[in-house]
Amino acid sequence: MQSHSAPLQPLATIIEEYAANNTFPHTLEPTIYKLMKRETQRLSRQQDHHSTNTTICPKCHQQYHYKIINKHQKTKECTIGQFLLKWLLSSNTIQQHMLKFSEPDLIKLVLEYGLEDSKLSQHSITSKRQFELYSQNQETIIVHDSSDDESNLPDAQSNLRTIPVQIDPILEKQIQTFRACALTDYLIDVDNDGIYGSMVQQIGTLFSLMNPQYAHEYFTVGNVPITYYFLSCIFKGIHISQIESSFTAVHNLTFSQNSSWLEDKHFDCFIYLIERQNYRNSHHQDPSTPVIIDPHFYPCLLFNTQKALLQLRKKLSKFNLLSNQGWLAKILLFPISLLNNHWILVHLDCSTCSFWTFDPFSPTQPTQEHLEIAEIIAKHIQNEFGLSVFSKNMPLISTTLPTQKDNYSCGVYVLWYLLLLTLKANIIFHDQYGADMLRILLCAWVFHKEITPF
């Protein structure tokens, strides 16, 4: 017997059914009202012309003439309709998270759409720009290539390119000299003004020799991939002690809080740098080694669930952790930027089916909202791959995680969490390990690929 799929329910009908028993958030009301008003006008015009060729868009469930469905699916009205449809069919928790933690350009697009008037206003210009930004972001959303060819960079590192020219020989020699000594051979300390010592001088010298002209490109010295783009953001958040001011190398490294915030693109770069170290590759068969999932995953999961899960499937397949034999991955790490102003790390242990969230402000005591994020991710993975039910449980790890004490270095702390967990480092972090120390040691890792407590 031939089976038939259920007919699509119009978005307008779903909205009416929801409104009968629920109240829409005031931020969504203008957008919903405008979208439905336009559909009513559109259907009325078709009736006036005795047209019966209306069909339902399979993506957003809005009703259009069948001849323009393909064109409609490339517009912001379709994207907004898809957001509303997903929101209406989701649980209360996911609804709240969609309005808070979806991609910023998408949220602006949805909310500002309801503020536009019928004329070409500033709002409509802004909304059009938001749609362009969101569309561009979707075209470069993270899917790592399974190729091991170094010249074939992952999409996540679209801001990075190999330098077509030879590295400065002075810089290359300086890096080799720095790497010839153990990190413990260098001195590092802090005073009331900031950080100082021979390590600060050495790393400052290396950074000063790098050419800002190639900010978005990386080069390799031995097996060490390096990029000015990543290091400059880390450096700008360091308070350099006046003791070091006599050294030309660090004289121009001026502290700038706003320039030191880490964004998705910096995490993309860091993930690329650590994956180039072959901590995990297609030949590494230890499933207990954690896999870092790109920071775009959670916002994408909220809006386009299947696309996000496809990204995850591709990455796990790349590392031979998902095959015909089933699911082999044990630890998944999800760095997530909340509202573009705070980084957290979701930890999934698939061997014990447990989830946890590390917040730099309190790694051992996550908030309920942060745990909800971890639970949402766990439930989607559980359902998609047929795993057992996940529950909340703090993982046993071999290191202490430093606690954030300032209000702008959360990204640096999460980078350290990723580094410590993926490399399974056993380090005791003391109170003196403030943001300045962690930033310098992170730079030292980029150049030296060594983690050593001081």
C-alpha positions as CSV (number, residue, x, y, z in Angstrom):
1,M,0.0,0.0,0.0
2,Q,1.3,3.4,-0.9
3,S,1.8,5.7,2.0
4,H,0.9,9.4,1.9
5,S,2.5,12.1,4.1
6,A,0.2,14.3,6.1
7,P,-0.7,17.6,4.4
8,L,1.2,20.6,5.5
9,Q,-0.6,22.9,8.0
10,P,-0.4,26.6,7.1
11,L,1.6,28.8,9.4
12,A,-1.4,31.0,10.0
13,T,-3.4,28.1,11.3
14,I,-0.6,27.0,13.7
15,I,-0.4,30.6,14.9
16,E,-4.1,30.8,15.6
17,E,-4.1,27.5,17.5
18,Y,-1.1,28.7,19.6
19,A,-2.7,32.1,20.3
20,A,-5.9,30.4,21.5
21,N,-4.2,29.1,24.6
22,N,-0.9,31.2,24.9
23,T,0.4,34.7,24.8
24,F,3.1,35.7,22.4
25,P,6.2,37.5,23.7
26,H,5.8,41.2,23.1
27,T,9.0,41.2,21.0
28,L,7.5,38.7,18.6
29,E,4.0,40.2,18.3
30,P,4.8,42.9,15.7
31,T,6.6,40.3,13.4
32,I,3.8,37.7,13.7
33,Y,1.1,40.4,13.0
34,K,2.9,41.7,10.0
35,L,3.7,38.3,8.5
36,M,0.0,37.3,8.9
37,K,-1.3,40.6,7.6
38,R,0.8,40.2,4.4
39,E,-0.5,36.7,3.9
40,T,-4.1,37.8,4.3
41,Q,-3.6,40.5,1.7
42,R,-1.8,38.1,-0.6
43,L,-4.5,35.5,-0.4
44,S,-7.2,38.1,-0.9
45,R,-5.6,39.3,-4.1
46,Q,-5.5,35.8,-5.4
47,Q,-9.2,35.3,-4.7
48,D,-10.0,38.5,-6.5
49,H,-8.2,37.1,-9.5
50,H,-10.0,33.7,-9.1
51,S,-6.6,32.0,-8.7
52,T,-6.7,28.5,-7.1
53,N,-3.0,27.9,-7.5
54,T,-2.0,28.6,-3.9
55,T,0.4,26.2,-2.3
56,I,2.2,25.9,1.1
57,C,5.9,26.5,1.3
58,P,7.4,23.3,2.7
59,K,10.0,25.4,4.6
60,C,8.0,28.0,6.4
61,H,4.4,26.9,5.8
62,Q,3.3,30.3,4.4
63,Q,1.0,30.3,1.5
64,Y,2.0,31.6,-1.9
65,H,1.2,31.1,-5.6
66,Y,3.0,27.9,-6.7
67,K,5.0,29.7,-9.4
68,I,6.9,31.9,-6.9
69,I,7.6,29.4,-4.1
70,N,11.2,28.9,-5.2
71,K,11.7,32.7,-5.3
72,H,10.0,33.1,-1.9
73,Q,12.4,30.6,-0.3
74,K,15.3,33.0,-1.0
75,T,13.7,35.9,0.9
76,K,13.8,37.1,4.5
77,E,10.0,36.4,4.8
78,C,10.8,32.7,4.4
79,T,13.6,32.7,6.9
80,I,11.5,34.6,9.4
81,G,8.6,32.2,8.8
82,Q,10.9,29.2,9.4
83,F,12.0,30.8,12.7
84,L,8.4,31.3,13.8
85,L,7.4,27.8,12.7
86,K,10.3,26.2,14.7
87,W,9.5,28.4,17.7
88,L,5.8,27.6,17.7
89,L,6.5,23.8,17.6
90,S,9.2,23.8,20.3
91,S,9.0,23.4,24.1
92,N,8.9,26.4,26.4
93,T,12.6,26.1,27.2
94,I,13.7,25.9,23.6
95,Q,11.4,28.9,22.8
96,Q,13.2,30.9,25.4
97,H,16.6,29.8,24.2
98,M,15.7,30.6,20.6
99,L,14.9,34.2,21.5
100,K,18.1,34.6,23.5
101,F,20.8,32.4,22.0
102,S,20.1,32.1,18.3
103,E,22.5,33.8,15.9
104,P,22.4,37.5,16.6
105,D,21.8,38.5,12.9
106,L,18.9,36.1,12.8
107,I,17.3,37.5,16.0
108,K,17.7,41.1,14.7
109,L,16.2,40.1,11.4
110,V,13.1,38.5,13.0
111,L,12.5,41.2,15.6
112,E,13.2,44.2,13.4
113,Y,11.0,42.9,10.6
114,G,7.9,43.8,12.6
115,L,9.1,47.4,13.1
116,E,9.3,48.1,9.4
117,D,6.6,50.2,7.8
118,S,5.3,49.9,4.3
119,K,7.8,52.5,3.0
120,L,11.5,52.1,2.7
121,S,12.5,53.2,6.2
122,Q,15.7,52.9,8.1
123,H,14.3,49.8,9.8
124,S,13.7,48.1,6.4
125,I,17.3,49.0,5.3
126,T,18.6,47.6,8.6
127,S,16.5,44.5,8.2
128,K,17.7,43.9,4.7
129,R,21.3,44.2,5.8
130,Q,20.7,41.8,8.7
131,F,19.3,39.2,6.2
132,E,22.4,39.7,4.0
133,L,24.7,39.2,7.0
134,Y,22.7,36.1,8.2
135,S,22.7,34.6,4.7
136,Q,26.5,35.1,4.4
137,N,27.0,33.5,7.8
138,Q,24.9,30.5,6.7
139,E,27.1,30.0,3.6
140,T,30.2,29.7,5.8
141,I,28.7,27.8,8.7
142,I,31.1,25.3,10.1
143,V,31.6,21.9,8.4
144,H,35.1,20.6,8.6
145,D,36.5,18.9,5.5
146,S,37.5,15.3,5.9
147,S,40.7,15.8,3.9
148,D,44.0,15.7,5.6
149,D,45.6,17.9,3.0
150,E,47.1,20.9,4.7
151,S,46.3,23.1,1.8
152,N,42.6,22.4,2.1
153,L,41.6,24.5,5.1
154,P,38.4,23.7,7.0
155,D,35.5,26.1,6.4
156,A,35.8,27.1,10.0
157,Q,39.0,28.8,9.3
158,S,37.8,30.7,6.3
159,N,39.5,33.8,7.7
160,L,42.9,32.0,7.6
161,R,45.0,31.4,4.5
162,T,48.4,30.0,3.9
163,I,51.0,32.6,3.3
164,P,52.3,32.3,-0.2
165,V,55.7,33.9,0.7
166,Q,58.5,32.6,2.8
167,I,58.5,33.3,6.5
168,D,60.9,36.0,7.8
169,P,64.1,34.2,8.6
170,I,64.7,36.3,11.7
171,L,61.3,35.4,13.0
172,E,61.8,31.7,12.1
173,K,65.2,31.7,13.9
174,Q,63.7,33.4,17.0
175,I,60.9,30.9,17.2
176,Q,63.3,28.0,16.9
177,T,65.4,29.6,19.7
178,F,62.4,30.0,21.9
179,R,61.3,26.4,21.4
180,A,64.8,25.0,22.0
181,C,64.4,25.8,25.8
182,A,61.7,24.3,28.1
183,L,59.1,26.8,29.2
184,T,60.3,26.3,32.8
185,D,63.6,27.9,31.8
186,Y,61.8,31.2,31.4
187,L,60.8,33.5,34.2
188,I,57.3,34.9,34.6
189,D,55.7,36.9,37.4
190,V,53.2,39.6,38.2
191,D,53.1,42.8,40.2
192,N,50.4,45.4,40.8
193,D,50.9,46.8,37.3
194,G,50.8,43.6,35.3
195,I,53.0,40.7,34.1
196,Y,56.7,40.7,33.5
197,G,59.7,38.3,33.1
198,S,61.9,36.7,30.4
199,M,58.9,34.8,28.9
200,V,57.0,38.0,28.4
201,Q,60.0,39.5,26.7
202,Q,60.6,36.5,24.5
203,I,57.0,36.2,23.4
204,G,56.7,40.0,22.9
205,T,59.8,39.8,20.7
206,L,58.2,37.0,18.6
207,F,55.0,38.9,18.2
208,S,56.7,42.2,17.3
209,L,58.5,40.3,14.4
210,M,55.2,39.1,13.0
211,N,53.8,41.1,10.1
212,P,50.3,42.6,10.7
213,Q,49.9,42.7,6.9
214,Y,49.3,39.0,7.0
215,A,46.9,39.1,9.9
216,H,44.5,36.6,8.5
217,E,47.1,34.1,7.2
218,Y,49.0,31.4,9.0
219,F,52.4,30.0,8.5
220,T,54.2,27.0,9.9
221,V,57.6,26.7,11.6
222,G,58.4,23.0,12.0
223,N,55.1,21.6,13.0
224,V,53.9,24.7,14.7
225,P,51.1,26.7,12.9
226,I,51.0,30.3,13.9
227,T,48.7,33.2,13.1
228,Y,49.0,36.9,14.0
229,Y,45.3,37.2,13.9
230,F,44.7,35.0,16.9
231,L,47.7,36.2,18.9
232,S,46.9,39.9,18.5
233,C,43.6,39.4,20.2
234,I,45.2,37.5,23.1
235,F,47.9,40.1,23.5
236,K,45.7,43.1,23.7
237,G,44.1,41.8,26.9
238,I,47.4,41.6,28.8
239,H,48.5,44.2,31.4
240,I,52.3,44.5,30.8
241,S,54.2,45.7,33.9
242,Q,56.1,48.9,33.7
243,I,59.2,46.8,34.5
244,E,59.0,45.6,30.9
245,S,58.6,49.0,29.4
246,S,62.3,49.3,28.5
247,F,62.0,46.4,26.1
248,T,61.1,47.5,22.6
249,A,59.5,44.2,22.0
250,V,56.6,44.8,24.4
251,H,56.6,48.6,24.5
252,N,53.7,48.9,22.0
253,L,51.6,46.1,23.4
254,T,49.0,48.4,24.8
255,F,46.2,47.0,26.8
256,S,42.7,47.3,25.2
257,Q,39.8,45.5,26.8
258,N,37.4,46.0,23.9
259,S,40.0,44.6,21.4
260,S,40.7,41.5,23.5
261,W,37.2,39.9,23.5
262,L,37.2,36.6,21.7
263,E,34.6,35.9,19.1
264,D,33.6,32.8,17.2
265,K,36.2,33.4,14.5
266,H,39.0,33.4,17.2
267,F,37.7,30.1,18.5
268,D,37.6,28.7,14.9
269,C,41.2,29.7,14.6
270,F,42.2,28.1,17.9
271,I,40.3,24.9,17.1
272,Y,42.3,24.8,13.8
273,L,45.6,25.3,15.6
274,I,44.9,22.5,18.1
275,E,43.7,20.1,15.4
276,R,46.8,20.8,13.4
277,Q,48.7,19.4,16.3
278,N,47.2,16.0,15.5
279,Y,45.7,15.6,19.0
280,R,43.1,13.9,17.1
281,N,43.1,13.0,13.4
282,S,41.7,10.3,11.1
283,H,44.5,7.9,12.2
284,H,44.0,8.5,15.9
285,Q,41.8,5.7,17.2
286,D,41.5,6.6,20.9
287,P,37.8,7.4,21.3
288,S,38.4,8.8,24.8
289,T,40.2,11.9,23.4
290,P,37.6,14.7,23.4
291,V,36.3,16.2,20.1
292,I,35.8,20.0,20.0
293,I,32.7,21.0,18.2
294,D,32.5,24.4,16.5
295,P,31.0,27.3,18.5
296,H,28.3,27.9,15.8
297,F,26.7,24.5,16.6
298,Y,24.3,25.5,19.3
299,P,22.8,28.6,17.6
300,C,22.4,26.5,14.5
301,L,20.8,23.7,16.4
302,L,18.1,26.0,17.8
303,F,17.0,27.1,14.3
304,N,18.2,24.5,11.8
305,T,18.4,21.3,13.8
306,Q,19.1,18.9,11.0
307,K,21.9,21.1,9.6
308,A,23.6,21.3,12.9
309,L,23.4,17.5,13.4
310,L,24.7,17.0,9.9
311,Q,27.7,19.1,10.8
312,L,28.3,16.9,13.9
313,R,27.9,13.7,11.9
314,K,30.5,14.9,9.3
315,K,33.0,15.8,12.0
316,L,32.6,12.5,13.9
317,S,32.9,10.6,10.7
318,K,36.1,12.5,9.9
319,F,37.6,11.2,13.1
320,N,36.3,7.6,12.5
321,L,34.0,8.0,15.5
322,L,30.8,7.4,13.6
323,S,30.6,4.5,11.2
324,N,28.6,1.4,10.3
325,Q,29.7,0.0,13.6
326,G,27.9,2.8,15.4
327,W,28.7,5.6,17.7
328,L,32.3,5.5,19.2
329,A,32.8,9.1,20.5
330,K,33.1,9.4,24.3
331,I,33.7,13.1,25.0
332,L,32.3,16.1,23.1
333,L,33.1,19.7,24.0
334,F,30.9,22.6,22.8
335,P,32.2,26.1,23.3
336,I,29.2,28.5,23.2
337,S,29.0,32.3,23.2
338,L,25.9,33.5,25.1
339,L,24.4,36.7,23.7
340,N,27.8,37.5,22.2
341,N,29.1,38.5,25.7
342,H,30.0,35.4,27.7
343,W,31.6,32.1,26.8
344,I,30.8,28.7,28.5
345,L,31.8,25.2,27.7
346,V,29.3,22.3,27.5
347,H,30.8,18.9,28.3
348,L,29.1,15.7,27.1
349,D,30.4,12.3,28.3
350,C,28.7,9.8,25.9
351,S,30.2,6.8,27.7
352,T,28.3,7.7,30.9
353,C,25.5,9.6,29.2
354,S,26.1,12.7,31.3
355,F,26.2,16.4,30.6
356,W,27.7,19.4,32.4
357,T,28.5,23.0,31.8
358,F,31.7,24.8,32.7
359,D,31.2,28.5,33.4
360,P,34.5,30.4,33.8
361,F,32.9,32.4,36.7
362,S,32.0,29.1,38.5
363,P,33.2,25.9,36.8
364,T,31.8,23.6,39.5
365,Q,28.4,25.4,39.9
366,P,26.8,26.1,36.6
367,T,23.5,28.0,36.5
368,Q,20.2,26.2,35.7
369,E,20.0,28.0,32.3
370,H,23.5,26.8,31.4
371,L,22.6,23.3,32.3
372,E,19.5,23.6,30.2
373,I,21.7,24.3,27.2
374,A,23.7,21.2,27.8
375,E,20.5,19.2,28.2
376,I,19.1,20.4,25.0
377,I,22.2,19.4,23.1
378,A,22.3,16.0,24.8
379,K,18.7,15.3,24.0
380,H,19.1,16.1,20.3
381,I,22.2,13.9,20.1
382,Q,20.5,11.2,22.1
383,N,17.5,11.2,19.7
384,E,19.5,11.5,16.5
385,F,22.0,8.7,17.2
386,G,20.0,6.4,19.4
387,L,22.0,6.9,22.6
388,S,20.7,6.3,26.1
389,V,19.1,9.1,28.1
390,F,21.6,11.7,29.4
391,S,21.6,13.1,33.0
392,K,23.3,15.9,34.8
393,N,26.7,14.9,36.4
394,M,29.9,16.8,36.9
395,P,32.8,14.9,35.1
396,L,35.9,13.7,36.9
397,I,38.8,15.5,35.3
398,S,42.6,15.3,36.0
399,T,43.1,19.0,36.3
400,T,41.7,22.1,38.1
401,L,40.0,24.7,36.0
402,P,41.0,28.3,36.7
403,T,38.2,30.7,37.7
404,Q,37.6,34.0,35.9
405,K,38.0,37.1,38.1
406,D,37.7,39.9,35.5
407,N,34.7,40.7,33.3
408,Y,36.3,40.4,29.8
409,S,38.5,37.3,29.6
410,C,35.8,34.5,29.6
411,G,36.9,33.4,26.2
412,V,40.5,32.9,27.3
413,Y,39.4,30.7,30.2
414,V,37.2,28.5,27.9
415,L,40.2,28.2,25.5
416,W,42.2,26.9,28.4
417,Y,39.4,24.5,29.4
418,L,39.5,23.1,25.8
419,L,43.3,22.9,25.9
420,L,43.4,21.1,29.3
421,L,40.6,18.7,28.5
422,T,41.7,17.7,25.0
423,L,45.4,17.3,26.0
424,K,44.4,15.6,29.3
425,A,46.9,17.8,31.2
426,N,47.3,17.4,34.9
427,I,47.9,20.9,36.2
428,I,47.1,22.6,39.5
429,F,46.1,26.2,38.8
430,H,46.9,28.5,41.7
431,D,45.3,31.9,42.5
432,Q,48.1,33.8,40.8
433,Y,46.9,32.3,37.5
434,G,44.9,35.4,36.6
435,A,43.9,36.4,33.1
436,D,47.3,38.0,32.3
437,M,49.2,34.8,33.2
438,L,46.8,32.6,31.2
439,R,47.0,34.9,28.1
440,I,50.8,34.8,28.1
441,L,50.9,31.0,28.7
442,L,48.3,30.6,25.9
443,C,50.7,32.5,23.5
444,A,53.5,30.3,24.8
445,W,51.5,27.2,23.8
446,V,50.9,28.6,20.3
447,F,54.7,29.0,19.8
448,H,56.0,26.1,21.9
449,K,53.1,23.6,22.0
450,E,54.0,22.9,25.6
451,I,51.8,23.2,28.8
452,T,53.8,23.8,32.0
453,P,52.6,25.1,35.3
454,F,54.6,28.0,36.9
